[in-house]
């Protein structure tokens, strides 16, 4: 997937655990884990805004576009 989620890096920099962030943002720990482990297919803007507000960061601090990785996961699933 060409979008890499660096949420775990930002969380470590801010010294906040997954359960605390999930609670503050209002999402389940399971959904946060899916996002944090780069397995999410989508994210709501409201969730992204809440995460950025809690971590004091910008969406670009969490999401990164990596050129050339576009179909890596899709090829593995065939």
CORDAPE-V594152 format. One record per helix or strand of 3 or more residues. SS is the DSSP state (2 for helix, 1 for strand). FROM is the first residue (numbers start at 1). TO is the last residue. If there is no record, write none. Layout:
ss={SS:SS}
from={FROM:FROM}
to={TO:TO}
This chain:
ss={1:2:2:2:2:2:1:2}
from={3:7:18:29:45:59:63:72}
to={5:14:25:36:55:62:65:76}
